[in-house]
Structure formats: C-alpha cells, structure tokens
Amino acid sequence: MKAPEKGDHSNSLPLLVGPREIRLRRIVLTGFMGSGKSTVGPIVAQRVGWDFVDVDDVIAAEAGCSIPEIFRNEGETEFRRRERETIGRLAGGDGMAGEKGLVLALGGGAIEDVATRGLLLKNPEMLVVHLEVKLATTLTRCRGTENLRPVLADEANLASRYERRLPLYRMAHVSLNVDTLTPEQVAEAIVRAAK
C-alpha cells in the first residue's frame, strides 16, 4: 500500500482495492443498540485524526427535539426520511465536515432502509463496520435507558427487530463480534481494518 505523499493533507486513509488505491473518506459504524457505536466512534476518530458524528445527534439538533419525540410526534416514517437525508449529506461530504474524513455512527435501524444501505455499501470511499453483539449484551448494556429507548420495554418486539436487522448488518464490509471486547480493542480492530 502506498503511503500518503508528504504535504498531502487530504486527511483520508489509503485503502488498496484491486489494482488501484482508493482514499477512504468515511468509516461508518452500524449495529444494534448497545453495540458501542457512539462509544467507539470518538476513539476511532481520534486515532485517525478525523471528526466523529453521531447521526442521531445531527437529526435531533436539526429537528429541535429528541429522537423519541420525533417518533412520538411525527412517526417512524418521517424519522427514517430525516435519517436517510442526513446520512446522504454526511456520507457525501456535504455539511459540517468539508473535506475532512468522518467517522459516522448510525442509528440501529438505518441499515433497514434500502437506499441508505446501497449508498453506504457501494461507495468505495466508505468502510462500513458492523459491531455485532448478542441480544443479551444489548439488554445488559442498555438497562436503565428505557426512557430514551422505549423499544427496550417490549422484549418480544426487540428480539424481532434484532433478528430482522442482523442479516442486514452482516452485509457490512467488516463485521466484528464485540461482546467481550473493550471499546479500545474494538477501535483498534476498526483502525486495522481501515488500513
């Protein structure tokens, strides 16, 4: 793999794919709630010198209310529309980051949108990383956040969502089982995968 030239401040990571080199511009973290996307993302961003953006935080800031409020007041369809548009802007380089690389943490359900999935998986400048956890890990890690994540109260629905999404998450470029890893170990594995 060719090292970046001196004076090259494009702030992207080289990724060798086939006979040509591609500049990696986005590391996208996906996975079920409690997988550690928002915890690991800032660590990865710090290690590669990029910015970290939690997509749900951007959506909430732009809407002027929390994600549960968007679901309650506007419904899931409207939330998913906002999510798709926000991911499209951030994945395409529009908006807050300019030319600097980004580590993006997606909401757990973003991967269910066909258009979003296509945008993320087909872009050669993106590395989509699935942080896989068992459902039991989600329940343990998210205990006490039911007011922020109402779906946690309905374990049957939660299990159904988990099973529906798991094959979609596994379409990511990289899938890491993170149940027993520390955030630092997960970040290190992601940085290795990006090189």
VEXSE-675801 format. One record per residue (C-alpha): x, y, z; residue number from 1. Coordinates in nm, 4 decimals. Example, Ala and Ser with C-alpha at 12.3 -4.5 7.8 and 13.67 -1.06 7.14 Angstrom:
BEGIN
<X = 1.2300, Y = -0.4500, Z = 0.7800, i = 1>
<X = 1.3670, Y = -0.1060, Z = 0.7140, i = 2>
***
This chain:
BEGIN
<X = 0.0000, Y = 0.0000, Z = 0.0000, i = 1>
<X = 0.1341, Y = 0.3385, Z = -0.0979, i = 2>
<X = 0.1866, Y = 0.5839, Z = 0.1884, i = 3>
<X = 0.0387, Y = 0.9331, Z = 0.1534, i = 4>
<X = 0.2792, Y = 1.1783, Z = -0.0065, i = 5>
<X = 0.4461, Y = 1.4384, Z = 0.2125, i = 6>
<X = 0.2361, Y = 1.7505, Z = 0.2253, i = 7>
<X = -0.0794, Y = 1.5554, Z = 0.1385, i = 8>
<X = -0.3330, Y = 1.6968, Z = 0.3823, i = 9>
<X = -0.6387, Y = 1.5317, Z = 0.2305, i = 10>
<X = -0.6889, Y = 1.3587, Z = 0.5657, i = 11>
<X = -0.8021, Y = 1.0310, Z = 0.4169, i = 12>
<X = -0.6716, Y = 0.6820, Z = 0.4756, i = 13>
<X = -0.5318, Y = 0.4790, Z = 0.1852, i = 14>
<X = -0.7211, Y = 0.1600, Z = 0.1082, i = 15>
<X = -0.5943, Y = -0.0772, Z = -0.1580, i = 16>
<X = -0.8772, Y = -0.2288, Z = -0.3596, i = 17>
<X = -0.7813, Y = -0.4275, Z = -0.6670, i = 18>
<X = -0.5176, Y = -0.2625, Z = -0.8822, i = 19>
<X = -0.5860, Y = 0.0958, Z = -0.7702, i = 20>
<X = -0.5693, Y = 0.2860, Z = -0.4486, i = 21>
<X = -0.8823, Y = 0.4485, Z = -0.3102, i = 22>
<X = -0.8848, Y = 0.7221, Z = -0.0488, i = 23>
<X = -1.1050, Y = 0.6144, Z = 0.2393, i = 24>
<X = -1.3136, Y = 0.9168, Z = 0.3484, i = 25>
<X = -1.5726, Y = 0.7657, Z = 0.5837, i = 26>
<X = -1.5762, Y = 0.4939, Z = 0.8451, i = 27>
<X = -1.9399, Y = 0.4097, Z = 0.9149, i = 28>
<X = -2.0348, Y = 0.2193, Z = 1.2284, i = 29>
<X = -2.3553, Y = 0.0178, Z = 1.2289, i = 30>
<X = -2.5059, Y = -0.2326, Z = 1.4671, i = 31>
<X = -2.7890, Y = -0.2909, Z = 1.7094, i = 32>
<X = -2.8459, Y = -0.0599, Z = 2.0039, i = 33>
<X = -2.5895, Y = -0.1136, Z = 2.2763, i = 34>
<X = -2.3221, Y = -0.2336, Z = 2.0334, i = 35>
<X = -2.0973, Y = 0.0601, Z = 2.1216, i = 36>
<X = -2.1143, Y = 0.2767, Z = 1.8083, i = 37>
<X = -2.1307, Y = 0.6061, Z = 1.9993, i = 38>
<X = -1.8633, Y = 0.4941, Z = 2.2463, i = 39>
<X = -1.6164, Y = 0.3520, Z = 1.9944, i = 40>
<X = -1.6689, Y = 0.6136, Z = 1.7232, i = 41>
<X = -1.4917, Y = 0.9005, Z = 1.9025, i = 42>
<X = -1.1976, Y = 0.6714, Z = 1.9859, i = 43>
<X = -1.1604, Y = 0.5683, Z = 1.6216, i = 44>
<X = -1.1919, Y = 0.9310, Z = 1.5080, i = 45>
<X = -0.9209, Y = 1.0424, Z = 1.7495, i = 46>
<X = -0.6858, Y = 0.7665, Z = 1.6342, i = 47>
<X = -0.7212, Y = 0.8531, Z = 1.2643, i = 48>
<X = -0.7414, Y = 1.2304, Z = 1.3105, i = 49>
<X = -1.0955, Y = 1.2659, Z = 1.1793, i = 50>
<X = -1.4186, Y = 1.4059, Z = 1.3215, i = 51>
<X = -1.6866, Y = 1.1909, Z = 1.4822, i = 52>
<X = -2.0549, Y = 1.2430, Z = 1.4091, i = 53>
<X = -2.3453, Y = 1.0545, Z = 1.5654, i = 54>
<X = -2.6186, Y = 1.0711, Z = 1.3003, i = 55>
<X = -2.8959, Y = 1.0673, Z = 1.5636, i = 56>
<X = -2.7417, Y = 1.3752, Z = 1.7294, i = 57>
<X = -2.7478, Y = 1.5633, Z = 1.3975, i = 58>
<X = -3.1098, Y = 1.4636, Z = 1.3336, i = 59>
<X = -3.2156, Y = 1.5731, Z = 1.6845, i = 60>
<X = -3.0296, Y = 1.9048, Z = 1.6556, i = 61>
<X = -3.1846, Y = 1.9828, Z = 1.3176, i = 62>
<X = -3.5347, Y = 1.8834, Z = 1.4372, i = 63>
<X = -3.5014, Y = 2.0755, Z = 1.7627, i = 64>
<X = -3.6212, Y = 1.7763, Z = 1.9644, i = 65>
<X = -3.5114, Y = 1.4297, Z = 2.0746, i = 66>
<X = -3.5345, Y = 1.1144, Z = 1.8634, i = 67>
<X = -3.8130, Y = 0.9684, Z = 2.0853, i = 68>
<X = -4.0055, Y = 1.2954, Z = 2.0369, i = 69>
<X = -3.9687, Y = 1.2703, Z = 1.6581, i = 70>
<X = -4.1018, Y = 0.9123, Z = 1.6720, i = 71>
<X = -4.3892, Y = 1.0162, Z = 1.9005, i = 72>
<X = -4.4874, Y = 1.3365, Z = 1.7151, i = 73>
<X = -4.4065, Y = 1.2565, Z = 1.3521, i = 74>
<X = -4.3833, Y = 0.8769, Z = 1.3355, i = 75>
<X = -4.1137, Y = 0.6359, Z = 1.2264, i = 76>
<X = -4.1642, Y = 0.7045, Z = 0.8543, i = 77>
<X = -4.0764, Y = 1.0724, Z = 0.8987, i = 78>
<X = -3.7818, Y = 0.9865, Z = 1.1205, i = 79>
<X = -3.6456, Y = 0.7426, Z = 0.8603, i = 80>
<X = -3.6807, Y = 1.0123, Z = 0.5903, i = 81>
<X = -3.4792, Y = 1.2553, Z = 0.8026, i = 82>
<X = -3.2259, Y = 0.9828, Z = 0.8775, i = 83>
<X = -3.1814, Y = 0.8885, Z = 0.5089, i = 84>
<X = -3.1302, Y = 1.2538, Z = 0.4084, i = 85>
<X = -2.8860, Y = 1.3197, Z = 0.6924, i = 86>
<X = -2.6790, Y = 1.0096, Z = 0.6159, i = 87>
<X = -2.6774, Y = 1.1031, Z = 0.2466, i = 88>
<X = -2.5414, Y = 1.4501, Z = 0.3244, i = 89>
<X = -2.2781, Y = 1.3266, Z = 0.5684, i = 90>
<X = -2.1751, Y = 1.0295, Z = 0.3564, i = 91>
<X = -2.1411, Y = 1.2517, Z = 0.0511, i = 92>
<X = -1.9220, Y = 1.5067, Z = 0.2213, i = 93>
<X = -2.1812, Y = 1.7826, Z = 0.2356, i = 94>
<X = -2.2412, Y = 1.9708, Z = 0.5540, i = 95>
<X = -2.0240, Y = 2.0063, Z = 0.8595, i = 96>
<X = -1.7089, Y = 1.8162, Z = 0.7703, i = 97>
<X = -1.5988, Y = 1.9658, Z = 0.4407, i = 98>
<X = -1.3088, Y = 1.7626, Z = 0.3054, i = 99>
<X = -1.2050, Y = 1.6113, Z = 0.6371, i = 100>
<X = -1.2686, Y = 1.2403, Z = 0.6947, i = 101>
<X = -1.5568, Y = 1.1358, Z = 0.9179, i = 102>
<X = -1.6387, Y = 0.8502, Z = 1.1485, i = 103>
<X = -2.0171, Y = 0.8151, Z = 1.1458, i = 104>
<X = -2.2294, Y = 0.6271, Z = 1.3995, i = 105>
<X = -2.5634, Y = 0.5254, Z = 1.2516, i = 106>
<X = -2.8822, Y = 0.4635, Z = 1.4426, i = 107>
<X = -2.9611, Y = 0.0938, Z = 1.4808, i = 108>
<X = -3.2424, Y = 0.0960, Z = 1.2244, i = 109>
<X = -3.0697, Y = 0.2959, Z = 0.9492, i = 110>
<X = -2.9458, Y = -0.0216, Z = 0.7811, i = 111>
<X = -3.3048, Y = -0.1314, Z = 0.7115, i = 112>
<X = -3.3501, Y = 0.1442, Z = 0.4514, i = 113>
<X = -3.2611, Y = 0.0014, Z = 0.1096, i = 114>
<X = -3.1436, Y = 0.3364, Z = -0.0313, i = 115>
<X = -2.9259, Y = 0.4074, Z = 0.2719, i = 116>
<X = -2.7758, Y = 0.0593, Z = 0.2603, i = 117>
<X = -2.6949, Y = 0.0968, Z = -0.1093, i = 118>
<X = -2.5365, Y = 0.4384, Z = -0.0604, i = 119>
<X = -2.3120, Y = 0.3099, Z = 0.2166, i = 120>
<X = -2.2112, Y = -0.0266, Z = 0.0782, i = 121>
<X = -2.1447, Y = 0.0772, Z = -0.2828, i = 122>
<X = -1.9277, Y = 0.3805, Z = -0.2136, i = 123>
<X = -1.5594, Y = 0.2817, Z = -0.2469, i = 124>
<X = -1.4557, Y = 0.5689, Z = -0.0178, i = 125>
<X = -1.6514, Y = 0.4208, Z = 0.2740, i = 126>
<X = -1.5786, Y = 0.1393, Z = 0.5120, i = 127>
<X = -1.8952, Y = 0.0116, Z = 0.6788, i = 128>
<X = -1.8211, Y = -0.1708, Z = 1.0041, i = 129>
<X = -2.0811, Y = -0.3801, Z = 1.1851, i = 130>
<X = -2.0367, Y = -0.4004, Z = 1.5622, i = 131>
<X = -2.2122, Y = -0.7267, Z = 1.6422, i = 132>
<X = -2.3479, Y = -0.8015, Z = 1.9878, i = 133>
<X = -2.5804, Y = -1.0697, Z = 2.1194, i = 134>
<X = -2.9248, Y = -0.9521, Z = 2.2202, i = 135>
<X = -2.8413, Y = -1.0352, Z = 2.5830, i = 136>
<X = -2.5493, Y = -0.7901, Z = 2.5612, i = 137>
<X = -2.7839, Y = -0.5181, Z = 2.4344, i = 138>
<X = -3.0195, Y = -0.5760, Z = 2.7271, i = 139>
<X = -2.7353, Y = -0.5622, Z = 2.9786, i = 140>
<X = -2.5685, Y = -0.2551, Z = 2.8307, i = 141>
<X = -2.8920, Y = -0.0598, Z = 2.7793, i = 142>
<X = -3.0570, Y = -0.1365, Z = 3.1121, i = 143>
<X = -3.1770, Y = 0.1888, Z = 3.2668, i = 144>
<X = -3.2191, Y = 0.3728, Z = 2.9342, i = 145>
<X = -3.5782, Y = 0.2633, Z = 2.8673, i = 146>
<X = -3.6960, Y = 0.6263, Z = 2.8848, i = 147>
<X = -3.4623, Y = 0.7071, Z = 2.5932, i = 148>
<X = -3.5226, Y = 0.3756, Z = 2.4148, i = 149>
<X = -3.8880, Y = 0.2757, Z = 2.4638, i = 150>
<X = -3.8467, Y = -0.0350, Z = 2.2473, i = 151>
<X = -3.6397, Y = -0.1900, Z = 2.5301, i = 152>
<X = -3.9548, Y = -0.2367, Z = 2.7375, i = 153>
<X = -4.1006, Y = -0.4713, Z = 2.4747, i = 154>
<X = -3.8520, Y = -0.7612, Z = 2.4626, i = 155>
<X = -4.0522, Y = -0.9634, Z = 2.2068, i = 156>
<X = -4.0506, Y = -0.6686, Z = 1.9635, i = 157>
<X = -3.6849, Y = -0.6047, Z = 2.0436, i = 158>
<X = -3.5935, Y = -0.9654, Z = 1.9611, i = 159>
<X = -3.7882, Y = -0.9424, Z = 1.6351, i = 160>
<X = -3.6043, Y = -0.6225, Z = 1.5359, i = 161>
<X = -3.2711, Y = -0.7801, Z = 1.6231, i = 162>
<X = -3.3387, Y = -1.0909, Z = 1.4110, i = 163>
<X = -3.4680, Y = -0.8823, Z = 1.1184, i = 164>
<X = -3.1678, Y = -0.6497, Z = 1.1191, i = 165>
<X = -2.8843, Y = -0.8972, Z = 1.1862, i = 166>
<X = -2.8502, Y = -1.0217, Z = 0.8243, i = 167>
<X = -2.8560, Y = -0.6601, Z = 0.7038, i = 168>
<X = -2.5818, Y = -0.5582, Z = 0.9469, i = 169>
<X = -2.3751, Y = -0.8533, Z = 0.8307, i = 170>
<X = -2.3720, Y = -0.7080, Z = 0.4774, i = 171>
<X = -2.1179, Y = -0.4538, Z = 0.6078, i = 172>
<X = -1.7635, Y = -0.4586, Z = 0.4681, i = 173>
<X = -1.6370, Y = -0.5689, Z = 0.8102, i = 174>
<X = -1.8256, Y = -0.7410, Z = 1.0919, i = 175>
<X = -1.6736, Y = -0.7567, Z = 1.4392, i = 176>
<X = -1.8084, Y = -0.9557, Z = 1.7336, i = 177>
<X = -1.7662, Y = -0.7040, Z = 2.0146, i = 178>
<X = -1.9489, Y = -0.8694, Z = 2.3073, i = 179>
<X = -1.6324, Y = -0.9267, Z = 2.5080, i = 180>
<X = -1.4064, Y = -0.6518, Z = 2.3719, i = 181>
<X = -1.3267, Y = -0.3195, Z = 2.5361, i = 182>
<X = -1.4011, Y = -0.0014, Z = 2.3375, i = 183>
<X = -1.0255, Y = 0.0427, Z = 2.2845, i = 184>
<X = -0.9924, Y = -0.3101, Z = 2.1429, i = 185>
<X = -1.2850, Y = -0.2515, Z = 1.9081, i = 186>
<X = -1.1377, Y = 0.0807, Z = 1.7944, i = 187>
<X = -0.8024, Y = -0.0845, Z = 1.7270, i = 188>
<X = -0.9685, Y = -0.3553, Z = 1.5165, i = 189>
<X = -1.1527, Y = -0.0892, Z = 1.3141, i = 190>
<X = -0.8372, Y = 0.1143, Z = 1.2557, i = 191>
<X = -0.6577, Y = -0.2039, Z = 1.1393, i = 192>
<X = -0.9453, Y = -0.2841, Z = 0.9014, i = 193>
<X = -0.9263, Y = 0.0680, Z = 0.7564, i = 194>
<X = -0.5573, Y = 0.0379, Z = 0.6618, i = 195>
***
